[in-house]
Amino acid sequence: MEWRPKIIVFTCNWCSYAGADLAGVSRLQMPPDFRIIRVMCSARVDPEFVLRAFQRGADGVMVAGCHPGDCHYIGGNYRTRRRMALLKLLLQQFGLNPKRFRLEWISAGEGQKFAEVIREFVDEIKKLGPSPYRQIKKEVRKHG
């Protein structure tokens, strides 16, 4: 059986979730290896949520929000950009390849871009293989 990655995608309600919906209703081809968690704004994605997703076995995590300057909540995505840059450094400190995390700006009308980004990210994660944290979690379950 072929290994399939587990990918979590946090999407803002106003832009990137609508872009994902557009990709779906347009029947654009995307791998089924991701799950969407819808949040009101990308700034609502606490870095702890991303760390917890990895801790629970996610092979990759993406945060998708409105383009800078187009945030429904004025400057939410500017905060997101700063927080996620720091998070990427933190992931490296924890021994995770920073390519396992991605931040994207996708508007409601960019269904095609959403599909392309998902395909690229899934391909990247497949090249990297299972998360080292997934392996640790499996061993902990096995031994106690």
C-alpha positions in Angstrom: 0.0 0.0 0.0 1.3 3.4 -1.0 2.0 5.9 1.9 -0.4 8.9 1.8 0.6 12.1 3.7 -1.7 13.7 6.2 -1.8 17.5 5.5 -3.8 20.1 7.5 -4.8 23.3 5.8 -6.0 26.2 7.9 -8.0 28.6 5.7 -9.5 32.0 6.4 -13.2 32.1 6.0 -13.4 35.1 3.6 -10.7 34.3 1.0 -8.8 31.1 1.0 -11.8 28.9 2.1 -13.8 30.4 -0.7 -10.9 29.8 -3.1 -10.9 26.1 -1.9 -14.6 26.0 -2.4 -14.3 27.4 -5.9 -11.6 24.8 -6.7 -14.0 22.1 -5.5 -17.1 23.3 -7.4 -15.0 23.8 -10.5 -14.0 20.1 -10.2 -10.3 20.9 -10.3 -8.1 17.9 -9.8 -6.5 17.8 -6.3 -5.1 15.0 -4.3 -7.3 13.9 -1.4 -4.5 14.1 1.2 -5.5 17.3 2.9 -8.1 18.3 5.5 -9.3 21.9 5.8 -9.8 23.7 9.1 -11.8 26.9 8.5 -10.9 29.9 10.7 -12.4 33.4 10.6 -9.0 34.9 9.8 -5.5 33.5 9.3 -4.4 35.6 12.3 -6.6 33.3 14.4 -4.2 30.4 13.7 -2.2 30.2 16.9 1.3 28.8 16.2 0.4 26.3 18.9 -2.3 24.9 16.6 0.4 24.2 13.9 2.7 22.6 16.5 -0.1 20.5 17.8 -1.0 19.3 14.3 2.6 18.1 13.8 2.6 16.5 17.3 -0.6 14.6 16.4 0.9 13.1 13.2 0.5 15.7 10.4 3.1 15.4 7.7 2.6 19.0 6.5 0.6 22.1 7.6 -0.4 25.0 5.5 -1.9 28.3 6.6 -3.8 30.1 3.8 -5.2 33.6 4.1 -6.3 36.7 2.2 -3.7 38.6 0.2 -1.9 41.3 2.3 -3.9 44.4 2.1 -7.2 42.5 1.4 -7.8 41.1 4.9 -11.5 41.3 6.0 -10.1 42.2 9.4 -7.8 45.0 8.1 -4.3 43.8 9.2 -4.8 40.2 10.3 -2.7 38.7 7.5 0.2 41.1 8.4 0.2 39.6 11.9 0.0 36.1 10.4 3.0 36.8 8.2 5.1 37.8 11.2 4.0 35.0 13.4 4.4 32.3 10.8 7.9 33.5 10.0 8.8 33.0 13.6 7.0 29.7 13.7 9.1 28.4 10.8 12.3 29.1 12.8 10.8 27.3 15.8 10.0 24.3 13.6 13.6 24.1 12.6 14.6 24.2 16.3 12.3 21.2 16.8 14.1 19.3 14.0 11.3 19.6 11.4 12.2 20.5 7.8 10.7 24.0 7.2 9.3 22.7 3.9 6.7 20.9 5.9 5.1 24.2 6.7 3.7 26.6 4.2 2.0 30.0 4.2 0.0 31.1 1.2 -2.2 34.0 0.1 -5.2 32.9 -1.9 -8.2 35.0 -2.7 -11.8 33.9 -3.1 -11.5 34.0 -6.9 -8.3 31.9 -7.1 -9.7 28.4 -7.1 -7.1 27.4 -9.7 -4.3 28.8 -7.5 -5.6 26.8 -4.5 -5.6 23.6 -6.5 -2.0 24.2 -7.8 -0.7 25.1 -4.3 -2.3 21.9 -2.9 -0.8 19.7 -5.6 2.7 21.3 -5.2 2.5 21.0 -1.4 1.4 17.3 -1.5 4.2 16.5 -3.9 6.7 18.2 -1.7 5.5 16.4 1.4 5.6 13.0 -0.5 9.2 13.7 -1.4 10.0 14.4 2.3 8.2 11.3 3.5 6.4 10.8 6.8 7.0 13.3 9.5 9.6 12.3 12.1 7.0 13.1 14.8 4.6 10.6 13.2 7.2 7.9 13.7 7.9 8.9 17.3 4.1 8.9 18.0 3.8 5.4 16.5 6.7 4.1 18.7 5.3 5.6 21.9 1.9 3.9 21.1 3.7 0.6 20.5 5.8 0.7 23.7 3.6 2.1 26.2 
